[in-house]
Amino acid sequence: MKIVIIGAGEVGYHIAKALYQTNDIVIVDQNEEACARADELDVHVIHGNGANVSLLHETLEDAGLLVAVTGSDEVNIVACMASKLTVNDKNKLKTVARVSNPDYIDQPVAKRPQIGIDLMICPELALASEVAQILAIPSAIGAELFADGKVEMMEFVVPVDHNLVGKQMQDLNLANCCIVSALFRDTEVIIPHGEDIIENNDHIVVIGKPASMKEVRDLFGEKTGKRSKVLIIGGGIVGFYLAKQVAKSEFDLKLIESDKERSLVIADELPGVLVLNGDGTDINLLKEEDISDMDVVISVTNSDEKNLLCSLLAKQLGVKKVIARSDRSDYVSLFEMVGVDSAVSPRQATVNEVLKLTFGQGIESITTIEGEKAEIVEYTTSKKSKIVGKPLKNVKFPPGAIISMVVHKGNTVVPRGEYVIEEGDRVVVFSLQSANSEVEKLFK
């Protein structure tokens, strides 16, 4: 597919990086440094304004997808609208716009075909939703829903000296509707077997039916019997979205914002949240607010460096779990290496949605975990899928991948060797990067 990407920043660059080997990529940006970085990939780079109609007319010939991911909502929206007006066949060209302003979008992903945008994505709201899902579980660092909420994925950390340490995987005694899909240990990724031993600080990915996952949360969680105390540092778009979601739940919530006017706006919008005007790196302020008594501190300012500093200060002052926003992808693993429990990036939501469009029919959702070491992909099978109509034990499934769950006519099951997948089934697959292309072939 020919894909035109407007914007060569972090998001645009990583979309191009993920797609250039199997697609014809054109990337447009006005920033010379961003163009130079994109030029390192095997892509066609154009230095110019992506909302320029003349430039779009020249660039969009034979294109199947336009992705507008600059730092300006308006430029992204105009680029998509102008693209639809420029091409002869509007149905052939799909358009995607990244937007952040709540005036334009109130959910992570929305469709706006009436104005020429097939998909509108808000990375900040997607990030806030992701963090909100994992807040209530002390040991959880990741969560995602699949198959319209019928399948849930959670990633847990095994605390040092937890009663699970030293036990075999089979000793977990999970419900029939749950499965351990992966185990991350340092730099190693393991698809576990019953005899594998659980060690301190292992990251365990469990996939299952939401009703059964409650027992898993109890297994890894801490039953404190009290309301969790949460502190959000940063009242920008992500912080505000997150506070708005968390305020609806059973949490004692505080938010620190350095800008006084912004603090007043948030306090007015969210009367149930204690908003403090101050600096999240101010140790005296943190001590005054009893930060050591917090269950979770989430730093989501617009500065990666400040988020890291705030998180490390919180850890040093005794906070149990810290979560930090990182816009730069190369910082995610660094953050976790130096003590941040979970580093989350808003760009990944946009990348995943674009990947779904390029894969064509069959892909319902994609979630990357552990800094892109692996993916969990939800497929819907068709009659052409090579995996349909035969027992799974007879399917040549690639090493490094496992079918975790199948939703058949609304029923969620963990498939065994004799299980036969049928047309229309929704199949959730855990896959290492090395196995992705082979897995896709089975479902096309």
Secondary structure, 3 states (H helix, E strand, C coil): CEEEEECCCHHHHHHHHHHCCCCEEEEEECCHHHHHHHCCCCCEEEECCCCCHHHHHHHCCCCCEEEECCCCHHHHHHHHHHHHHHCCCCCCCEEEEECCCCCCCCCCEEEEHHHCEEEEECHHHHHHHHHHHHCCCCCEEEEEEEHHHCEEEEEEECCCCCCCCCCEHHHHCCCCCEEEEEEEECCEEECCCCCCECCCCCEEEEEECHHHHHHHHHHHCCCCCCCEEEEEECCCHHHHHHHHHHCCCCEEEEEEECCHHHHHHHHHHCCCCEEEECCCCCHHHHHHCCHHHCCEEEECCCCHHHHHHHHHHHHHCCCCEEEEECCCHHHHHHHHHCCCCEEECCHHHHHHHHHHHHHCCCEEEEEEECCCCEEEEEEECCCCCCCCCCEHHHCCCCCCEEEEEEEECCEEECCCCCCECCCCCEEEEEEEHHHHHHHHHHHC
